[in-house]
Amino acid sequence: MIDLPVACTLSPAAFDARRQNLLPGLWRRADQRYELPNGFRLGFEARPGVLADIARAIDAERQCCRFLSFAIAMAPDEGPITLELTGPVGTREFLEAMFES
């Protein structure tokens, strides 16, 4: 595994401009939030556009928060969608600070 720093490379201004399309936007839209030892699991109802919004956020976050790992699971029969955000030690604390701001 590559050892990447737990840090976002966006400037504060760029982060604020893109906030709704990044993880904080998904955090606010999640129906459920679970703390994991190394991150979070977010749960979403399978509403129209949710999967596309998750994919867009992941694509953007992969550019600026390169240490994050993403896992999407979709339950059968249009059941809920879950997104796991994990990474190295310090990831959960980094995400908590991001979601609180």
C-alpha positions as semicolon CSV with decimal commas, in nm:
position;residue;x (nm);y (nm);z (nm)
1;M;0,000;0,000;0,000
2;I;0,125;0,348;-0,086
3;D;0,190;0,574;0,213
4;L;0,006;0,897;0,133
5;P;-0,040;1,185;0,377
6;V;-0,386;1,235;0,528
7;A;-0,441;1,577;0,373
8;C;-0,651;1,758;0,115
9;T;-0,461;1,942;-0,158
10;L;-0,739;2,193;-0,233
11;S;-0,695;2,549;-0,116
12;P;-0,958;2,668;0,135
13;A;-1,120;2,883;-0,136
14;A;-1,136;2,594;-0,384
15;F;-1,274;2,364;-0,115
16;D;-1,549;2,613;-0,026
17;A;-1,639;2,656;-0,394
18;R;-1,670;2,280;-0,449
19;R;-1,815;2,187;-0,108
20;Q;-2,161;2,077;-0,230
21;N;-2,013;1,837;-0,484
22;L;-1,761;1,686;-0,245
23;L;-1,788;1,460;0,058
24;P;-1,944;1,722;0,291
25;G;-2,236;1,744;0,046
26;L;-2,280;1,366;0,058
27;W;-2,246;1,366;0,437
28;R;-2,541;1,606;0,467
29;R;-2,750;1,397;0,223
30;A;-2,680;1,062;0,392
31;D;-2,974;0,898;0,568
32;Q;-2,738;0,700;0,793
33;R;-2,383;0,753;0,918
34;Y;-2,168;0,490;1,086
35;E;-1,827;0,543;1,237
36;L;-1,563;0,290;1,130
37;P;-1,218;0,246;1,292
38;N;-1,053;0,403;0,987
39;G;-1,334;0,616;0,839
40;F;-1,711;0,621;0,791
41;R;-1,993;0,434;0,618
42;L;-2,271;0,648;0,473
43;G;-2,612;0,508;0,385
44;F;-2,844;0,650;0,120
45;E;-3,192;0,570;-0,002
46;A;-3,178;0,464;-0,368
47;R;-3,336;0,785;-0,498
48;P;-3,287;0,900;-0,858
49;G;-2,946;1,057;-0,911
50;V;-2,791;0,947;-0,580
51;L;-2,550;0,698;-0,735
52;A;-2,442;0,952;-0,997
53;D;-2,383;1,214;-0,725
54;I;-2,175;0,965;-0,525
55;A;-1,969;0,881;-0,834
56;R;-1,908;1,251;-0,910
57;A;-1,797;1,319;-0,553
58;I;-1,560;1,020;-0,557
59;D;-1,412;1,130;-0,888
60;A;-1,346;1,479;-0,750
61;E;-1,215;1,359;-0,413
62;R;-0,970;1,119;-0,574
63;Q;-0,791;1,424;-0,716
64;C;-0,747;1,615;-0,388
65;C;-0,767;1,354;-0,109
66;R;-0,557;1,080;-0,265
67;F;-0,525;0,883;0,060
68;L;-0,897;0,792;0,068
69;S;-1,036;0,453;-0,032
70;F;-1,397;0,427;-0,148
71;A;-1,630;0,127;-0,157
72;I;-1,986;0,142;-0,288
73;A;-2,242;-0,131;-0,218
74;M;-2,593;-0,145;-0,355
75;A;-2,857;-0,370;-0,202
76;P;-3,074;-0,572;-0,440
77;D;-3,418;-0,462;-0,559
78;E;-3,340;-0,088;-0,545
79;G;-3,240;-0,117;-0,179
80;P;-3,012;0,128;-0,001
81;I;-2,671;0,237;-0,126
82;T;-2,373;0,249;0,109
83;L;-2,047;0,432;0,064
84;E;-1,745;0,349;0,277
85;L;-1,474;0,612;0,313
86;T;-1,159;0,468;0,466
87;G;-0,787;0,529;0,477
88;P;-0,476;0,520;0,694
89;V;-0,456;0,614;1,061
90;G;-0,603;0,961;1,110
91;T;-0,857;0,935;0,828
92;R;-1,166;0,927;1,050
93;E;-1,047;1,234;1,242
94;F;-0,968;1,415;0,916
95;L;-1,317;1,339;0,783
96;E;-1,484;1,445;1,108
97;A;-1,312;1,784;1,086
98;M;-1,413;1,815;0,719
99;F;-1,777;1,734;0,793
100;E;-1,795;1,976;1,087
101;S;-1,664;2,274;0,892
